Amino acid sequence: MKSARLLLFVACGPLGSCSRPSFDAATEQASLLKRDAEWADAASSGKDVEKIISYWTDDALVVPPGQPVVEGKAAIRAFVADSLKIPGFKIHWVSEHVSFSPDGQLAYMRGTNQTTVPGPNGKLMTLPGRGVTVWRREPDGQWRCAVDIWNDPPPSPAASP
């Protein structure tokens, strides 16, 4: 038994590299950006709450601007369902600039979004936003969003007084 462990140690190295698949950042970046775009399309269609929330981890945090933190899948499900009930509500985003942790198990990216909601006069208005998402590779190998936060961009120079 001792010799089998020694052989495994020698073959895999002291850091156990045999147990870790190699991490190809370019491939993972393309995969993650594709997954995020699919999620944005699902959210934009507003048709399937379960599909939309499937992109978040079970313990995810959502931090919408000016609202309380939404924590966990059940609360996120309610948040999404309530949002989709708002007349004219629509959201879409595009993410970019993926950065990975050294072990390839976490990633974050920033993006821009547009949310359409009824304005103060009841007319629909589309608001720009920006955000950061933190993704985690789950035990099933799938990337899911663990932290989702967005806010308003700074005013454009033309809008300044």
C-alpha positions in Angstrom: 0.0 0.0 0.0 2.8 2.4 0.9 4.5 1.7 -2.4 1.3 2.5 -4.3 1.0 5.9 -2.6 4.6 6.6 -3.3 4.2 5.7 -7.0 1.1 8.0 -7.2 3.1 10.8 -5.5 6.1 10.4 -7.9 3.9 10.2 -11.0 1.6 13.1 -10.1 4.1 15.3 -8.3 3.8 16.9 -4.8 0.9 19.2 -5.8 -1.3 16.3 -7.1 -1.4 17.6 -10.7 -2.9 14.3 -11.8 -6.2 15.1 -10.1 -6.5 18.5 -11.8 -7.4 18.8 -15.4 -5.3 21.4 -17.3 -7.0 24.9 -17.4 -7.1 26.5 -20.8 -8.1 30.2 -20.1 -8.9 31.0 -23.8 -11.3 28.0 -24.0 -12.9 28.7 -20.7 -13.3 32.4 -21.5 -15.2 31.6 -24.7 -17.3 29.0 -22.8 -18.1 31.5 -20.0 -19.0 34.4 -22.4 -21.2 32.0 -24.4 -23.0 30.8 -21.2 -23.4 34.4 -20.0 -24.9 35.4 -23.4 -27.3 32.5 -23.3 -28.4 33.6 -19.8 -28.8 37.2 -21.0 -31.0 35.9 -23.9 -33.1 33.8 -21.5 -33.6 36.8 -19.2 -34.4 39.1 -22.1 -37.1 36.7 -23.3 -38.7 36.7 -19.8 -40.4 33.4 -20.5 -38.9 30.9 -18.2 -38.1 31.8 -14.6 -36.6 28.4 -13.8 -34.2 28.7 -16.8 -33.2 32.2 -15.8 -32.4 31.3 -12.2 -30.6 28.1 -13.2 -27.6 30.3 -14.1 -27.1 31.3 -10.4 -25.5 29.2 -7.7 -27.8 28.0 -4.9 -26.1 30.4 -2.5 -25.9 33.4 -4.9 -26.1 37.0 -4.0 -27.9 39.5 -6.2 -27.2 43.2 -5.4 -29.6 45.4 -7.4 -29.2 49.2 -7.3 -31.1 50.9 -4.5 -32.6 47.6 -3.3 -31.9 45.1 -0.5 -29.5 42.2 -1.3 -31.3 39.1 -2.6 -29.7 36.0 -1.2 -30.2 32.3 -2.2 -32.1 30.6 -5.0 -35.6 30.9 -3.4 -35.3 34.7 -2.9 -33.8 35.1 -6.4 -36.7 33.1 -7.9 -39.1 35.5 -6.2 -37.1 38.5 -7.3 -37.0 37.4 -10.9 -40.7 36.4 -11.0 -41.7 39.8 -9.5 -39.5 41.6 -12.0 -41.0 39.8 -14.9 -44.5 40.8 -13.7 -43.7 44.5 -14.1 -45.5 45.8 -17.2 -43.0 46.3 -20.0 -40.0 45.0 -18.0 -37.1 43.8 -20.0 -33.4 43.3 -19.3 -30.4 42.5 -21.4 -26.7 42.6 -20.9 -23.4 42.0 -22.6 -20.3 40.9 -20.5 -16.6 41.1 -21.3 -13.2 41.1 -19.8 -13.2 37.7 -18.1 -10.6 37.2 -15.4 -9.9 33.8 -13.7 -8.6 32.7 -10.4 -5.3 30.9 -10.7 -7.0 27.5 -10.3 -9.7 28.3 -12.9 -12.5 27.7 -10.4 -13.7 31.3 -10.1 -14.0 34.1 -12.6 -15.3 37.6 -12.8 -16.4 39.8 -15.6 -17.8 43.2 -16.1 -20.6 44.2 -18.5 -23.2 46.7 -19.5 -26.9 46.3 -19.3 -30.2 47.9 -20.3 -33.3 47.6 -18.3 -36.7 48.8 -19.5 -39.3 49.7 -16.9 -42.3 52.0 -16.5 -41.1 55.6 -15.7 -42.7 58.0 -13.3 -45.3 59.0 -15.9 -46.0 55.3 -16.8 -44.2 55.5 -20.1 -41.6 52.8 -20.6 -38.0 54.0 -20.2 -34.8 52.2 -20.9 -32.0 52.7 -18.3 -28.3 51.9 -18.9 -26.3 50.1 -16.3 -23.0 48.4 -15.6 -22.2 45.4 -13.5 -19.8 42.8 -12.3 -20.6 39.1 -12.0 -18.5 36.5 -10.1 -18.8 33.0 -11.5 -18.0 29.7 -9.8 -17.4 26.3 -11.5 -19.9 24.0 -9.7 -19.3 20.3 -8.9 -21.2 19.4 -12.1 -18.6 21.3 -14.1 -21.0 24.1 -15.1 -20.2 27.7 -14.5 -22.9 29.5 -12.4 -23.0 33.1 -11.2 -22.4 33.4 -7.4 -22.4 37.2 -7.1 -24.4 39.6 -9.4 -24.2 43.3 -8.8 -25.0 46.3 -11.0 -25.5 50.0 -10.7 -25.9 53.2 -12.8 -23.1 54.4 -15.0 -21.7 57.9 -14.5 -23.6 60.7 -16.3 -22.4 61.3 -19.8 -20.4 64.5 -20.3 -23.3 66.0 -22.4 -25.7 65.5 -19.4 -23.4 67.3 -16.9 -24.6 70.8 -15.8 
